[in-house]
Structure formats: structure tokens, C-alpha cells
Amino acid sequence: MSSRLLEIHQGILSKNDRLARELRDRFEKAGVYVVNLVSSPGTGKTAFLERTLSMLVEQGCSAAALVGDLATENDARRLERSGAPVRQIVTAGICHLEANMIAEHLAGWRLDTLDFLFIENVGNLVCPSSYDLGEALRIALLSVTEGEDKPLKYPPMFNSADLAIITKLDLAEAVEFKYEETYANIQAVRPGIRVLETSAKTGDGMAAWIELLKRCKTDWQQSQLQEIHLNGHR
């Protein structure tokens, strides 16, 4: 029975990886930089994304978001206050987003008019680590209220991330957040990963995050051009 379940799981991941590659090609052709936000429930992911979208819109960037939740469309309605187009993906009990869900909810959107597309994954630090969504950047968020050992408890998620962002910085003193231990645990799981500290409430660290995000997109675009150039000379 266990070998059969393993075969089914591998088959599902294989199909997802194929669809993710197709999505990645589609995103690259459209020139839209896709960011997948993953975290446990209650990390402040929606507040962080709302502030991010608002700042990008204010700066003249075109951004949109897909939001995954097991039920309700509350987060989508909240994110719409930023002025960016938002679509809710209700997973009906599935604890993660999959590539086919992303593809289905892109219908009718002109991806080539977007600078950024954000995917707010379902709040879960286990399942989302295994599912590629065609993103260019995966960010693991960790709030100061969660405890410094969270990266050690859920290593696959932090190991699969390209960037770690600490949220709710305004509560750090109140909860006696242990900076050194948290950083050490993140680096133990994902050596060399960059870590940013932010507060969506006060705005601390958000300007630095937006600057880094734009730089990441520029580097991504340049890598795409280099690849095209290399392929053209083969």
C-alpha cells in the first residue's frame, strides 16, 4: 500500500512540475516576475502583500495577485484595497496551491501588461514546499511571534526558499524575539540565504524590500536576455 501511495504522489508531483515548467515559460515570455509567498498561518503574509502591492502601485508598477485559501475570499477583498487586480483561489480543503490552479485563474489576464505577479500560498509550512508554481522567486515568511526554531522544524520549506523575510518586526521587543538564534537556524537550513526584517504595520524594512524586489526582477530580465543571446549563437 505504501509503495502504491508513493507512486501516486510521485505522479502528481511529476504532472505539477510539467505544468510549472509551462507556466514558467509563459511568464518569461510575458516578462512578468512571479513571486510565491509561503508561510504558516498568522505570519502576516496578507498584510505584507497588501503593503507591497500598494507601494508598487504608488510607484507606477503594474502588479497583480493570486491568493490561495482553503475557504472564503476575505484575503482577496482585503488585498483589492491596494488598487491592484486580485483573484482568490479557494482550494476547498487542499492545503497548498498547485500549478494547474494557477493556470486556471490566469484566464483573461494580460500577463504582458504586468511587472509583477504575486502568489500568496495557503498558510502551511509543509505541502507548499513540494509544489513548483512556475515562480521566479520563492519567499519564506517568518513572524517574530512564531519562535526561533520554526526553520528547524520545517526545513524543506526554508531550504526551498530563495529569500527569507521576518515579519511583524514591531512586536519583536514585546515577544522577546531572539534575533541571533533565528538567523542561525535559518542559515543552518539554507546557508547563505538573504534575510530581511519588515513590519507591514509601521513600514519598517518595506522600502528595502521593494528595492530588492526590483533588483531581483532586473537581474532576472538580464539572465533571460543572456540566455536568448547564448541560444542564438548555438
C-alpha positions as CSV (number, residue, x, y, z in Angstrom):
1,M,0.0,0.0,0.0
2,S,2.8,2.5,0.9
3,S,4.6,1.9,-2.4
4,R,1.3,2.5,-4.3
5,L,0.8,5.8,-2.4
6,L,4.3,6.8,-3.2
7,E,3.8,6.1,-6.9
8,I,0.6,8.2,-6.9
9,H,2.4,11.1,-5.0
10,Q,5.3,11.0,-7.5
11,G,2.9,11.0,-10.4
12,I,1.1,14.1,-9.0
13,L,4.4,15.9,-8.5
14,S,5.6,14.9,-12.0
15,K,2.4,16.4,-13.5
16,N,2.7,19.5,-11.4
17,D,6.4,20.0,-12.4
18,R,5.5,19.7,-16.1
19,L,2.7,22.3,-15.7
20,A,5.0,24.6,-13.7
21,R,7.6,24.5,-16.5
22,E,4.9,25.5,-18.9
23,L,3.9,28.4,-16.6
24,R,7.5,29.5,-16.2
25,D,7.9,29.7,-19.9
26,R,4.7,31.6,-20.2
27,F,5.8,34.1,-17.5
28,E,9.2,34.6,-19.1
29,K,7.7,35.3,-22.5
30,A,5.3,37.8,-21.0
31,G,8.1,39.4,-18.9
32,V,6.2,39.2,-15.7
33,Y,8.2,38.5,-12.5
34,V,6.4,36.0,-10.3
35,V,6.8,35.8,-6.6
36,N,5.5,32.9,-4.4
37,L,4.9,33.8,-0.8
38,V,4.9,30.8,1.7
39,S,4.4,30.8,5.4
40,S,2.5,29.3,8.3
41,P,-0.9,30.8,9.2
42,G,-0.8,34.0,11.1
43,T,2.5,35.2,9.8
44,G,1.1,38.4,8.5
45,K,1.5,37.4,4.9
46,T,-1.6,39.2,3.6
47,A,-0.7,42.4,5.4
48,F,2.8,42.2,4.0
49,L,1.5,41.6,0.5
50,E,-1.1,44.4,0.8
51,R,1.6,46.9,1.7
52,T,3.8,45.6,-1.1
53,L,1.1,45.9,-3.7
54,S,0.2,49.4,-2.5
55,M,3.8,50.6,-2.7
56,L,4.3,49.2,-6.1
57,V,1.1,50.8,-7.4
58,E,2.1,54.1,-5.9
59,Q,5.5,53.8,-7.7
60,G,3.8,53.2,-11.1
61,C,4.4,49.5,-11.3
62,S,1.8,47.1,-12.6
63,A,1.2,44.3,-10.1
64,A,-1.4,41.6,-9.5
65,A,-2.0,38.8,-7.0
66,L,-3.5,35.4,-6.8
67,V,-4.5,34.4,-3.2
68,G,-4.9,30.8,-2.0
69,D,-7.1,29.8,0.9
70,L,-9.0,26.7,2.0
71,A,-12.2,28.8,2.2
72,T,-13.6,32.4,2.0
73,E,-12.5,35.2,-0.2
74,N,-11.7,37.6,2.7
75,D,-8.0,38.0,1.8
76,A,-8.7,38.9,-1.9
77,R,-11.2,41.6,-0.8
78,R,-8.6,42.9,1.6
79,L,-5.8,43.0,-1.0
80,E,-8.1,44.8,-3.5
81,R,-7.7,47.9,-1.3
82,S,-4.2,48.2,-2.8
83,G,-5.6,49.1,-6.2
84,A,-4.1,46.0,-7.8
85,P,-6.1,43.3,-9.5
86,V,-6.6,40.3,-7.3
87,R,-8.1,36.8,-7.7
88,Q,-8.9,34.4,-5.0
89,I,-8.2,30.7,-5.3
90,V,-10.4,28.7,-3.0
91,T,-8.8,25.2,-2.6
92,A,-11.7,23.5,-0.9
93,G,-9.6,21.8,1.7
94,I,-6.4,21.3,-0.2
95,C,-3.5,22.6,1.9
96,H,-1.4,24.1,-0.9
97,L,-1.6,25.7,-4.4
98,E,-0.8,23.6,-7.5
99,A,0.3,24.7,-10.9
100,N,-3.0,23.8,-12.5
101,M,-4.8,26.1,-10.1
102,I,-2.5,29.0,-11.1
103,A,-3.1,28.3,-14.8
104,E,-6.8,28.2,-14.4
105,H,-7.0,31.5,-12.6
106,L,-4.9,33.4,-15.1
107,A,-7.6,33.3,-17.7
108,G,-8.4,36.7,-19.2
109,W,-5.4,38.4,-17.6
110,R,-2.9,40.2,-19.9
111,L,0.3,39.0,-18.3
112,D,2.4,41.1,-20.7
113,T,1.0,44.2,-19.1
114,L,2.2,43.2,-15.6
115,D,5.5,43.9,-14.0
116,F,4.9,41.6,-11.0
117,L,2.6,38.7,-10.2
118,F,2.4,37.6,-6.5
119,I,1.1,34.2,-5.4
120,E,0.0,34.1,-1.8
121,N,0.1,30.4,-1.0
122,V,-2.1,28.7,1.5
123,G,-0.8,29.1,5.1
124,N,1.1,25.9,5.6
125,L,4.8,25.1,6.0
126,V,4.7,21.5,4.8
127,C,2.9,20.8,1.5
128,P,3.7,24.0,-0.5
129,S,7.4,23.3,-0.3
130,S,6.9,20.4,-2.8
131,Y,4.9,22.3,-5.4
132,D,6.6,24.4,-8.0
133,L,4.2,27.1,-9.3
134,G,6.5,28.5,-12.1
135,E,7.7,31.3,-9.8
136,A,10.9,33.2,-10.3
137,L,11.3,33.9,-6.5
138,R,10.0,31.9,-3.5
139,I,9.9,33.7,-0.2
140,A,9.5,32.1,3.2
141,L,8.0,34.5,5.7
142,L,8.5,34.0,9.5
143,S,7.0,36.3,12.1
144,V,8.7,37.3,15.3
145,T,5.8,35.7,17.2
146,E,6.4,32.2,15.9
147,G,9.6,31.2,17.7
148,E,13.2,31.0,16.6
149,D,13.1,27.2,16.0
150,K,10.5,27.2,13.2
151,P,13.1,26.8,10.4
152,L,14.5,23.7,12.1
153,K,11.0,22.2,12.5
154,Y,10.1,22.8,8.8
155,P,13.5,22.6,6.9
156,P,12.1,21.7,3.5
157,M,10.2,25.0,3.2
158,F,13.1,27.2,4.2
159,N,15.5,25.1,2.2
160,S,13.4,25.6,-0.9
161,A,13.1,29.4,-0.5
162,D,15.3,32.0,-2.3
163,L,14.7,34.7,0.4
164,A,13.5,34.8,4.0
165,I,11.5,37.7,5.4
166,I,10.9,38.3,9.0
167,T,7.5,39.9,9.6
168,K,5.8,41.8,12.5
169,L,9.0,43.5,13.5
170,D,7.0,46.0,15.5
171,L,6.2,43.1,18.0
172,A,9.8,41.9,18.4
173,E,10.5,43.6,21.7
174,A,7.2,42.6,23.2
175,V,7.7,38.9,22.4
176,E,11.4,39.0,23.2
177,F,12.3,37.8,19.7
178,K,15.7,36.1,19.6
179,Y,17.4,37.5,16.5
180,E,20.7,35.6,16.7
181,E,19.1,32.3,17.3
182,T,16.6,32.8,14.5
183,Y,19.2,33.9,12.0
184,A,21.4,30.9,13.0
185,N,18.6,28.5,12.5
186,I,17.7,29.9,9.1
187,Q,21.3,29.7,7.9
188,A,21.6,26.2,9.3
189,V,18.8,25.1,7.0
190,R,19.6,27.3,4.0
191,P,23.2,28.5,4.2
192,G,23.7,31.9,2.6
193,I,20.1,32.9,2.2
194,R,19.4,36.6,2.5
195,V,17.1,37.6,5.4
196,L,15.1,40.9,5.5
197,E,13.3,42.3,8.6
198,T,9.9,44.0,8.0
199,S,6.8,45.4,9.6
200,A,3.8,45.9,7.4
201,K,2.2,48.0,10.2
202,T,5.0,50.5,10.6
203,G,6.6,50.2,7.2
204,D,10.0,49.4,8.7
205,G,12.1,47.5,6.1
206,M,9.5,47.7,3.4
207,A,11.4,50.2,1.2
208,A,14.4,48.0,1.3
209,W,12.2,45.0,0.3
210,I,10.8,46.9,-2.6
211,E,14.2,47.9,-3.8
212,L,15.5,44.4,-3.5
213,L,12.4,43.1,-5.4
214,K,13.0,45.4,-8.3
215,R,16.7,44.5,-8.4
216,C,15.7,40.8,-8.5
217,K,13.5,41.4,-11.5
218,T,16.2,43.4,-13.3
219,D,18.7,40.5,-12.7
220,W,16.1,38.0,-13.9
221,Q,15.5,40.0,-17.0
222,Q,19.2,40.2,-17.7
223,S,19.6,36.5,-17.3
224,Q,16.8,35.9,-19.7
225,L,18.4,38.1,-22.3
226,Q,21.8,36.4,-21.8
227,E,20.1,33.0,-22.3
228,I,18.4,34.2,-25.5
229,H,21.8,35.6,-26.7
230,L,23.6,32.3,-26.0
231,N,20.8,30.2,-27.6
232,G,21.0,32.4,-30.7
233,H,24.7,31.6,-31.1
234,R,24.5,27.8,-30.7
